[in-house]
Amino acid sequence: MIRRPNWILTGTLAGCLMLAGAAGAGPAHALEIKRMTLGNGATLLVSENHQLPMVTVAIALDAGSRHDPPGKAGLAMLTAQCVNQGTRELSATAFDEKVDFMGSSLFVSAEHDYATAGFTALKKYEKDSLGLLAGILSSPGLRDADIDRKRAEQIAGIKAAEEEPGFIAAVAFAKGLYGDTPYGHPTTGTSDSVAKLSNEDVRNFYRDYYRLGSAVIAVAGDVDAGEVKALLEKSLPGPGGAVAAQPQPSVPALAPGLDIKLIDRNVQQANVMLGFIGIARSNPDYYKIQVMNYILGGGVFASRLMKTVRSKAGLAYHVSSIFDARKFPGPFAVVLQTKNQSANEAIKMVLQQMRQMQESPVSDAELDNARKFLVGSFPLKIDRQEQIADFMLEVELYGLGLEYAEHYPKLIESVTKQDVLEVSRKYLHPDDALLVVVANQHDAALNAAMLSQTAAGAGGGK
């Protein structure tokens, strides 16, 4: 999913474990999308809605942190922050003043897979806002002073985040799963890696990856598709060419059994991440997994993890699970916080619930509730103009089809109890998982033998 999160948490799973929507929402409505190709090679998607005099433009560029060169973690994020610091003609201050005068919201950011840029503006400022966006994408200033300032800001943000046990756990978890491959570091990089990035590194990354021939452009709101295409052809010629396709990296295999990594911190609560490598967004079992994970831990208070670990045992205020599906197989993780002294029991219960998902079918009520929620909450994901633009990017980037909004409910409703059982057995791996625990290790006293035995289960479960 294309997101616009707080940048310092972009590289952590903690920021992903929030479920939007409500079960009482109405059925999804057809979303009319027009697809075109610009002269520079970019793909253009337009959704017209003339109810409000507002326009949103969102552009996805193949410039995410998976392109960070070895030893240069955080470069994609730093480049995105620097691209947004004015053009060759406009200083960062003058650029910001123009944006503020129009009341527009203009952004450039980077996630693991893609960099995104765009704006939301009043219709009367559409051309001016697009001109500013085109300027920073086609000829950003990338001045030494601006790069130096943004580098210092990024380092300061990372150092602040490194004081948070959840961030520490997420960084160790990604490193443990992916090693030195593209998903193995947070999008922000580390304070050490960012400090070593040169100004020329930023300029080179922009030159290599901010190529509009690879871009997907989504426009939503009070626009005419033909007019906006003509406007983009004029305003956004941009750098030519496309970014070469990146092959799927080979990631290191986890050690057999439960791989436990303990990080000692003087904290009152243990921060736990348990998981393994999951799926890519293109996986045909994606919708079955969505239903399965909702029942396991994605359904907040309706999930088995929440009902057992929180409500029944009282061991955690919040516990949840997610399959973070990306361009390449992303991580699956269960995340929870619990008192140091109850860490063993909470982790044991999580492993047991994963095993139970594999050993017997879910109930009719669980399946029905999961399908109703996922279908009913779907319209809320395209409820606002910015969400529609982001949704169109996702549709194009992952080849979902222009009628995806209509097809999604059918894909979810077709999932059966047998489907849930089969994907639980195929994609849940409690016996070959990574466990990261940031805690006061003296108080937590993790029982590795007991947890490993629980993870192995009785009879295998698969």
PETA-V277558 format. One record per helix or strand of 2 or more residues. SS is the DSSP state (A for helix, B for strand). FROM is the first residue (numbers start at 0). LEN is the number of residues. Records with the same first field share a line. If there is no record, write none. Layout:
BEGIN
SS->FROM-LEN / FROM-LEN
END
This chain:
BEGIN
A->6-3 / 13-3 / 64-3 / 74-9 / 91-11 / 122-17 / 143-18 / 164-14 / 181-3 / 190-5 / 198-11 / 211-3 / 224-11 / 285-13 / 299-3 / 303-9 / 339-20 / 363-19 / 384-13 / 403-10 / 416-11 / 440-4 / 447-9
B->33-4 / 42-6 / 53-8 / 104-6 / 114-8 / 215-6 / 258-6 / 268-9 / 315-8 / 330-9 / 433-6
END
